[in-house]
Amino acid sequence: MNLNVKIFILNWNGGETLIRCLESVSKIKYSNFNIIVIDNASTDNSIDNIHSQFPEVKIVALDRNYGYSKGYNKAFELIGYSEDSFFMLLNNDTIVDKNILNHFLDTYKEIGYKKCILGPKIYYMNSDLIWYSGGEVNLPSGIIRHTGIRQKNNQSDILFKNTDYITGCCIFTHNTNIKKLNGFDDTFNMYCEDVDLSLRALKLGIQCIYTPKAVLWHEVSNSFSSEFSMNKISFKFSSSWKLFKKHLNSWKRFTGFFLLLIRSLISGIKILLFSYNRID
């Protein structure tokens, strides 16, 4: 018998982006999954559109915008952990491959146990450029980054492997792991909650595994204004500092965070050059 998979999609004013995501998810080739949209008090027509176009989708309608971590945690509490079920957490700005669940579950079967968190290969939308093919974390050295980002797809990249963290864009795991981790640390309002979850998982012996046969596409903005907006930069560094304080002791948190600032500056220059090259 196929085990149940619950697909959680966090939404806030998703509009047509959410509809495109739900259209792709509804075409997944697997016989036992439920779609659950966690709506962070949208003010657009998100809920009405779901009811009219996807009546089979369950909606967890929250009373206000709780953000990423707390929004998911609210849904976990409401859905519960009693059923032997897998959870897939998915951004609403994604398009999934129809075989994504089968590839995730095949990896679980090959590994032979449930104490792991899986992440897919993620491409930029309408592209063969990679956005995520694993994550690297070394806090004392100021490293938090996706591996393979903005590179062309490598056809030989087909074997699953351990990685330092799974991006929150798409997380697949058994619900017992979410329960053991007590969900996300909701002091992270935006950014780094996925890195924190992964680091805590690794400490508990829950492996993080990159699963390249599972594939999706992500609407990642590459515009200059988006990548370098002051709000985005402020949120990122505020959450990064929380991460360093939580996982490093004494002077290491300061040196690691300083190195992160330097690496981020270099990365920003690379993003800018990448954007100009794409325009040319």
Beta strands, then each sheet from edge to edge (+ up, - down):
strand 1: 4-11
strand 2: 33-39
strand 3: 58-61
strand 4: 85-91
strand 5: 94-96
strand 6: 116-124
strand 7: 130-132
strand 8: 135-138
strand 9: 143-146
strand 10: 161-162
strand 11: 170-174
strand 12: 207-218
sheet 1: 3+ 2+ 1+ 4+ 11- 6+ 7-
sheet 2: 3+ 2+ 1+ 4+ 11- 6+ 12+ 5-
sheet 3: 3+ 2+ 1+ 4+ 11- 6+ 12+ 10-
sheet 4: 8+ 9-
end
